[in-house]
Amino acid sequence: MNGTRGKFTMPFFLQSWKLPALLLLTALVSSCAGSGPYNTTSDGEDTRLMLTGHDPVAYFTLGKHALGRAEIKAEHDGVTYRFMTSENKAMFLKEPSKYVPQFGGYCANGIAYGIPWGGDADTWKLIGGKLYIFGGGSSKNYFLMDEAMNLALADRYWADEVKGSIGVVQRYKRLVLRAPHYRTGKELETEWQKRQQPR
């Protein structure tokens, strides 16, 4: 609301021609980039690098996150993965669906709200034999407060809205039109802290 009682003013960034132009440009660029969205970074000649270069197989075989080597890599679904060893690369290529991170490597807690955003390769958990990435320790804690419900929500939003979308468009859509069960970080932190209290 602005200073005039009862009159709604659209925020400036939504009035501006720049936001629609940015979204159109993003759509054009993203339409050529595989089935995404994917949480990628750029490093050298690897412009769509998954897991910031961490080896997806190491999560399963070593039980920890470990950086791959730039010279041992493979493309899958339009993005690049790096590996510690040629053996890990071969394991990945034999069965990539076993090793790829769920939800395109985005924070699983964000996907539970339909928001593809964040995801740190060093904050993760294997759940049901699948790799889930989180956007930090707090996001992981919040997701795990009700793992079964959040997995079901994330699976649904991924299938119905996020998979195959343009990540940045979907992100801003769900930041404006929030999921019915949306809770702020403050609300989630309050609940998490409450659960840490001795009973």
QUIDA-V323606 format. One record per pair of residues at least 12 apart in sequence whose ideal C-beta (glycine too) atoms are under 10 Angstrom apart, sorted by the first residue. I is the first residue (numbers start at 1). J is the second residue. D is the distance in whole Angstrom. If there is no record, write none. Layout:
I;J;D / I;J;D
This chain:
11;176;10 / 14;176;9 / 19;172;9 / 22;168;8 / 22;169;10 / 22;172;10 / 23;166;8 / 23;168;8 / 23;169;6 / 23;172;8 / 23;173;10 / 24;169;10 / 26;166;6 / 26;167;9 / 26;168;5 / 26;169;7 / 26;172;10 / 27;166;5 / 27;168;9 / 27;169;7 / 28;166;10 / 29;166;9 / 29;168;10 / 30;165;9 / 30;166;5 / 30;167;7 / 30;168;8 / 30;169;8 / 31;166;8 / 32;78;9 / 33;47;9 / 33;48;7 / 33;77;10 / 33;78;6 / 33;79;8 / 33;166;9 / 33;167;10 / 34;48;8 / 34;75;9 / 34;76;9 / 34;77;5 / 34;78;2 / 34;79;6 / 34;104;10 / 34;164;10 / 35;77;6 / 35;78;7 / 35;79;10 / 35;104;9 / 35;163;7 / 35;164;6 / 35;165;10 / 36;48;9 / 36;77;8 / 36;78;7 / 36;79;8 / 36;104;6 / 36;116;9 / 36;162;9 / 36;163;9 / 36;164;7 / 36;165;8 / 36;166;8 / 36;167;6 / 37;103;9 / 37;104;5 / 37;105;9 / 37;106;7 / 37;116;5 / 37;162;7 / 37;163;8 / 37;164;8 / 37;165;6 / 37;166;7 / 37;167;3 / 37;168;8 / 37;169;9 / 37;170;7 / 37;171;9 / 38;50;6 / 38;77;8 / 38;78;8 / 38;79;5 / 38;100;10 / 38;101;9 / 38;103;10 / 38;104;4 / 38;105;6 / 38;106;8 / 38;116;9 / 38;119;10 / 38;167;8 / 39;51;8 / 39;52;9 / 39;79;9 / 39;101;8 / 39;103;8 / 39;104;6 / 39;105;4 / 39;106;5 / 39;107;8 / 39;110;10 / 39;116;7 / 39;117;8 / 39;118;8 / 39;119;4 / 39;120;9 / 39;121;9 / 39;133;7 / 39;135;9 / 39;167;8 / 40;52;9 / 40;78;9 / 40;79;6 / 40;80;8 / 40;104;9 / 40;105;8 / 40;167;10 / 41;53;8 / 41;105;10 / 41;121;10 / 42;80;10 / 43;70;7 / 43;80;9 / 43;82;9 / 44;70;6 / 45;70;8 / 45;73;10 / 45;80;9 / 46;70;7 / 46;73;7 / 46;75;10 / 46;79;9 / 46;80;5 / 46;81;9 / 46;82;8 / 47;79;10 / 47;80;8 / 48;75;9 / 48;77;10 / 48;78;7 / 48;79;5 / 48;80;6 / 49;68;10 / 49;70;9 / 49;73;9 / 49;79;7 / 49;80;5 / 49;81;8 / 49;82;7 / 50;68;10 / 50;73;10 / 50;76;8 / 50;77;10 / 50;79;5 / 50;80;7 / 50;81;5 / 50;82;8 / 50;100;8 / 50;101;7 / 50;104;9 / 50;105;6 / 50;119;10 / 50;121;8 / 50;133;10 / 51;65;8 / 51;67;9 / 51;68;8 / 51;79;10 / 51;80;10 / 51;81;7 / 51;82;8 / 51;100;9 / 51;101;7 / 51;105;6 / 51;119;9 / 51;120;9 / 51;121;4 / 51;122;9 / 51;124;9 / 51;131;9 / 51;133;8 / 52;65;10 / 52;67;8 / 52;68;10 / 52;82;9 / 52;105;9 / 52;119;9 / 52;120;8 / 52;121;5 / 52;122;9 / 53;66;10 / 53;67;5 / 53;68;6 / 53;69;9 / 53;70;7 / 53;73;9 / 53;80;9 / 53;81;9 / 53;82;5 / 53;83;10 / 53;121;8 / 54;66;6 / 54;67;6 / 54;68;6 / 54;81;9 / 54;82;7 / 54;83;10 / 54;84;9 / 54;101;9 / 54;105;10 / 54;120;10 / 54;121;4 / 54;122;8 / 54;124;9 / 54;133;10 / 55;67;7 / 55;68;4 / 55;69;9 / 55;72;9 / 55;81;8 / 55;82;6 / 55;83;5 / 55;84;5 / 55;85;8 / 55;88;6 / 55;89;9 / 55;92;9 / 55;99;9 / 55;121;10 / 56;68;8 / 56;74;10 / 56;76;9 / 56;81;6 / 56;82;9 / 56;83;8 / 56;88;8 / 56;91;10 / 56;92;6 / 56;96;9 / 56;98;9 / 56;99;4 / 56;100;6 / 56;101;7 / 56;105;9 / 56;121;9 / 56;131;7 / 57;81;9 / 57;83;6 / 57;84;8 / 57;85;9 / 57;87;8 / 57;88;4 / 57;89;8 / 57;90;9 / 57;91;5 / 57;92;5 / 57;95;10 / 57;98;9 / 57;99;5 / 57;131;10 / 58;83;8 / 58;84;6 / 58;85;9 / 58;88;7 / 58;99;9 / 59;99;8 / 59;101;8 / 59;121;9 / 59;124;6 / 59;125;9 / 59;126;7 / 59;131;5 / 59;132;10 / 59;133;9 / 60;88;10 / 60;91;9 / 60;98;8 / 60;99;7 / 60;126;7 / 60;129;8 / 60;130;10 / 60;131;7 / 61;84;9 / 61;85;10 / 61;87;9 / 61;88;7 / 61;91;8 / 61;99;10 / 62;84;9 / 62;88;10 / 63;126;8 / 64;122;9 / 64;124;9 / 65;120;9 / 65;121;6 / 65;122;5 / 65;123;9 / 65;124;6 / 65;131;10 / 65;133;10 / 66;83;10 / 66;84;6 / 66;88;9 / 66;121;10 / 66;122;10 / 67;82;7 / 67;83;10 / 67;84;7 / 67;121;9 / 68;80;10 / 68;81;7 / 68;82;3 / 68;83;4 / 68;84;5 / 68;85;9 / 68;88;8 / 68;89;8 / 68;92;10 / 69;82;6 / 69;83;7 / 69;84;6 / 69;85;8 / 69;86;10 / 69;88;10 / 69;89;10 / 70;82;6 / 71;83;10 / 72;84;7 / 72;85;7 / 72;86;6 / 72;87;10 / 72;88;8 / 72;89;6 / 73;89;7 / 74;88;10 / 74;89;6 / 74;90;9 / 74;92;6 / 74;93;6 / 74;96;8 / 75;93;10 / 76;92;8 / 76;93;8 / 76;96;5 / 76;97;9 / 76;99;9 / 76;100;7 / 77;96;8 / 77;100;8 / 77;104;9 / 79;100;9 / 79;104;9 / 79;105;9 / 81;93;10 / 81;96;8 / 81;99;8 / 81;100;8 / 81;101;10 / 83;99;10 / 97;130;9 / 98;129;8 / 98;130;8 / 98;131;9 / 99;130;9 / 99;131;7 / 100;130;9 / 100;131;7 / 101;119;8 / 101;121;8 / 101;124;8 / 101;130;8 / 101;131;5 / 101;132;7 / 101;133;5 / 102;127;8 / 102;128;10 / 102;130;5 / 102;131;6 / 102;132;5 / 102;133;8 / 102;151;9 / 102;154;8 / 102;155;9 / 102;158;8 / 103;116;7 / 103;119;8 / 103;130;10 / 103;131;10 / 103;132;7 / 103;133;8 / 103;154;6 / 103;155;9 / 103;157;9 / 103;158;5 / 103;162;7 / 103;163;8 / 104;116;7 / 104;119;8 / 104;133;9 / 104;158;8 / 104;162;8 / 104;163;8 / 104;165;10 / 104;167;8 / 105;118;10 / 105;119;5 / 105;120;10 / 105;121;8 / 105;124;10 / 105;131;9 / 105;132;10 / 105;133;5 / 106;118;7 / 106;119;5 / 106;132;10 / 106;133;7 / 106;134;10 / 106;135;8 / 106;154;10 / 106;158;9 / 106;162;8 / 106;167;8 / 106;171;9 / 107;119;5 / 107;120;8 / 107;123;8 / 107;132;9 / 107;133;7 / 107;134;5 / 107;135;3 / 107;136;8 / 107;139;5 / 107;140;9 / 107;143;8 / 107;154;10 / 108;124;9 / 108;125;8 / 108;127;9 / 108;130;10 / 108;131;10 / 108;132;4 / 108;133;7 / 108;134;6 / 108;135;9 / 108;139;8 / 108;140;8 / 108;143;6 / 108;144;10 / 108;147;10 / 108;150;7 / 108;151;8 / 108;153;10 / 108;154;5 / 108;155;10 / 108;158;9 / 109;132;9 / 109;133;10 / 109;134;6 / 109;135;7 / 109;136;9 / 109;138;9 / 109;139;4 / 109;140;7 / 109;141;9 / 109;142;6 / 109;143;4 / 109;144;9 / 109;145;10 / 109;150;7 / 109;153;10 / 109;154;8 / 109;188;9 / 110;134;9 / 110;135;6 / 110;139;7 / 110;143;9 / 110;154;9 / 110;157;9 / 110;162;9 / 110;171;8 / 110;174;9 / 111;132;9 / 111;133;10 / 111;143;9 / 111;150;9 / 111;151;10 / 111;153;8 / 111;154;4 / 111;155;9 / 111;156;10 / 111;157;6 / 111;158;6 / 111;161;9 / 111;162;6 / 111;163;10 / 111;170;10 / 111;174;10 / 112;139;10 / 112;142;9 / 112;143;7 / 112;146;9 / 112;149;8 / 112;150;5 / 112;151;8 / 112;152;9 / 112;153;4 / 112;154;4 / 112;155;9 / 112;156;9 / 112;157;7 / 112;158;9 / 112;179;8 / 112;181;8 / 112;182;10 / 113;150;10 / 113;153;8 / 113;154;9 / 113;157;7 / 113;174;6 / 113;175;9 / 113;178;7 / 113;179;5 / 113;180;10 / 113;181;8 / 113;182;6 / 113;183;9 / 114;153;9 / 114;154;9 / 114;156;9 / 114;157;4 / 114;158;9 / 114;160;8 / 114;161;5 / 114;162;6 / 114;165;10 / 114;170;7 / 114;171;9 / 114;173;8 / 114;174;4 / 114;175;10 / 114;177;9 / 114;178;9 / 114;179;5 / 114;182;9 / 115;157;8 / 115;161;10 / 115;162;8 / 115;167;10 / 115;170;8 / 115;171;6 / 115;172;9 / 115;173;9 / 115;174;5 / 115;175;7 / 115;178;9 / 115;179;8 / 115;182;9 / 116;157;9 / 116;158;9 / 116;161;9 / 116;162;5 / 116;163;10 / 116;165;8 / 116;166;9 / 116;167;5 / 116;168;8 / 116;169;10 / 116;170;6 / 116;171;6 / 116;174;9 / 117;135;7 / 117;139;10 / 117;167;8 / 117;168;9 / 117;170;9 / 117;171;5 / 117;172;10 / 117;174;9 / 117;175;8 / 118;133;9 / 118;134;8 / 118;135;3 / 118;136;7 / 118;139;7 / 118;171;10 / 119;132;9 / 119;133;4 / 119;134;7 / 119;135;6 / 119;136;9 / 119;139;9 / 120;133;7 / 120;134;7 / 120;135;6 / 120;136;6 / 120;137;9 / 120;139;9 / 120;140;9 / 121;133;7 / 121;134;10 / 122;134;10 / 122;136;9 / 122;137;10 / 123;135;7 / 123;136;6 / 123;137;6 / 123;138;9 / 123;139;7 / 123;140;6 / 124;140;8 / 125;140;7 / 125;143;8 / 125;144;7 / 125;147;9 / 127;143;10 / 127;144;9 / 127;147;7 / 127;148;10 / 127;151;7 / 128;147;10 / 128;151;8 / 130;151;9 / 132;144;10 / 132;147;10 / 132;150;10 / 132;151;8 / 132;154;8 / 138;185;7 / 138;188;8 / 138;189;7 / 138;192;8 / 139;185;9 / 139;188;9 / 141;188;8 / 141;189;9 / 141;191;10 / 141;192;5 / 141;193;10 / 141;195;9 / 141;196;9 / 142;183;8 / 142;185;8 / 142;187;10 / 142;188;4 / 142;189;8 / 142;191;8 / 142;192;6 / 143;188;9 / 144;192;9 / 145;188;8 / 145;191;7 / 145;192;6 / 145;195;7 / 146;191;10 / 149;181;9 / 150;181;10 / 153;179;8 / 153;181;7 / 157;170;9 / 157;174;8 / 157;179;7 / 161;173;8 / 161;174;8 / 161;179;10 / 162;174;9
